[in-house]
Amino acid sequence: MPVVTADPLVVSDDDRAELEVMALATALPLRQVRQAKGLLLAAGGMANAQIGRECGVSRQTVIAWRKKFAVSGLAGVGHIAPGRGRKPSIPDEVVAEIVSDTTSSTPDDAGFWSTRSMAATHGVGKDTVQRIWKRLDFKPWQVDTFKVSNDPDLEVKLTDVVGLYLDPPERAAVFCFDEKSQIQALQRTQPSLPMKPGRAGTMTHDYTRHGTTTLFAAMNMATGHVINHCFKRHRAKEFLAFLKMVDAQVPRDLEIHMILDNYATHKHADVVAWLAKPRQKRWQLHFTPTSSSWSNLIERWFKELTDKKLTRSSFDSIDHLIDTIDEWADNWNTNPRPYVWTKPAAEILTKIRRARQALTRKTKSATDH
């Protein structure tokens, strides 16, 4: 029996290309993807009834698709006319109340909303709340930490530091420096069990403390190479000793610019006196704004060290801990990877101003002032 065909749907080359993208999309609504597939089949001359079987709809639906495309073009693909389609299961007012409560309140018996507590408050199903949260990407059970700097010299300091990242001076070595203090040598009381299907790696919850050490580290922002040393204490004496280590490793014909935080040790009289000596005139310290550790890229290196080596290891002594840190740093320096800062200072300052305005509004709302 010959296959019954319909007159091919007239589709331009540009529209066909758009329909092909829609038909393969995974993020578009199902009705839009299915309709795009049906229109492509119609453009190939397939019969309406057969297109309906291919797409899981009726012949009349395919005919409606064709007519709508002839009138509205791509804009009508997957679009539901006002007043048509499935009606919302809950009023828009209830949705607005759920969104408002999610963003601006907490339940009396908990610190955050769950789908069940929100559903009970508004008389809807928990799955309805879950769909609303998923659509708006709300995750009340998660919390991120933050701190907006109150440094009066924020703009000057941030512009200075970001300027070093984005446009470092010629004939200079730029370092990011910080101390990672109180690193504990923790020895787990039992060996870890091996990983196997269905079970993650394990380690005991209890441990023996063997003391602490403080890691001093400075990363060369051009090469990614890290100069590091562990000290027993965290004083101006140790900081000055580390500066001398850096000074000895940088060629004398280069300036040294070091980015660091506002810890009092970094501004100690002994440090200031050493930097004031004629031989140290090539040194310049650049202080990050207070409460802005994110602006110091050495923190990213500390995180890699912690996540990849320290957290899951067991140390039977301080020496063991220090040897492990030194070994990891040596391995890093065999193939160093410099971090690249990309965001300009003006963009960061704009976000900080918005955050301060939001905090001001929140404070006034809480105090009714």
C-alpha angles and dihedrals in degrees: 000000000000117000112251111233133189128220106282114258110249107242126166121230091251093050091047090054091051092047091051090054091049092048092056097041120119098189100053123091114276093241091057094048092046093047091049090053091049093050091050089053090048090052087056092056099253116158117261093238092052091047088053091054091047093050099036096244137107127272090247090056091054090050089051090051091053093049093047092049091050089056105033104021118200092343090070098050107116092352118137115212117236111276093020131097131037114338117234112266093222130032120264089241091063091049090052091051092050091050091047094049092046093054102035111028146038131215119262094245102042144034095242141019123264123199090252097049091047092046092051091050094053101032097244135115122276090237089058090055090047092053092050092049092046093050092050095037093239116164107177092173092064126075131187124202122234143163126194110215117243093193108142088213094048097123095047095046096044093047089050095050096043089046089059090051097047100034111018117189120259120255091021140111113222116203133187109211137185142142123243101206133194097023103175125222097221120182115199113227094230135025117264119260114242121256116255136169109299094014129081124217113285141210132178119265092224128066146167119250117225098179137273141273135197120230118212113196137171123187122206102228094208098052106018090233113148127213109202141171135169121227131187092228139031109227140124088267092061093042092053091048089053092049088055090052090054091045091054093052098049118081112253094238092064129082117231120224115183125192113207143147131264098263109150092237090065090060098042117141092245091054092047091049093051092049090049092061114108092241090058096050089111089068124096126174120210115197121210119225115271115269090019106108087144088073092064110079094201086076088068090056091049089054092053091050092049097045098041102038120004105047098059099034130096121216126198094194145006089257090055090052093048092047089052092051092047092048092050091048091049090052089049091052093053087069107011119191116204117216115236120218112209110167117093120231094243092060092049093048091051090055091047091052090051090049092051091050091050091050090049092052090047092051093049091048092051094050097036090234 
